[in-house]
C-alpha cells in the first residue's frame, strides 16, 4: 500500500481516521523538522485491542484493567499509529501539534511537539516489530518527506532520543538499520 497525503486537509488518504481532541495549534512560524517514532502497547506487552485508540480519544475506561488507573485523566495523542498488522490510523492532522513527546528536547530545542510529527508503532521495547510495520512506516515517512523534506536522516528519532531520562521507546527491539534500508530503497 502506498499512502498519499491530502495536502489541503493534512490527513493521509485511505487510512482510518479517528480524530483525537488532544492537539492544538503549532506556534506561529514553526517548521516541521523532526519525526519521532514511539512504541506503545496497552495493556503493556499486549497487542490487538482498541485500547491505544481509546487512550488517544479520551475514551479509555480506567477501570477495565489495573494498569489503566495510572492513565486516568491523561491527555495524549500522536499523529499516527501503525498497528501490528500494518494498519495506519491517523488521530491528528499533521499541521496541528499532537501531544506525543511530552517534556523533550532535540538539537538544543525544547518542546518537540512544537516542530515534530509523532508516529506510534504498536509494540514493546523488547518485542520485535513486524515486517509490515517497517514497510508501512517507511512508506509513510517517504510520503511525509515530500511535504517536509527535513524529515530525513538524523531528524528521524525515537522517543528515547528526545526524552532519554523518561522514555525508552521504541526500544532495543526496533531495528533502525532496517528502517533506513527501506527508506534508501524508496528514495
Secondary structure, DSSP 8 states (H G I E B T S, - for coil): ---EEETTTTEEETSEE---S-EEE--TT----EEEEEEE-SSTT--SSSHHHHHHTT---TTSSGGGGGGTT-----SEEE-TT--EEE-S-TTEEES-S-S-EETTEE-GGGGEEEEEEE-BTTB---HHHHHHHHHHHHHHHHH-TTSSGGGEEEHHHHSTTT--TT-TTS-HHHHHHHHHHH-
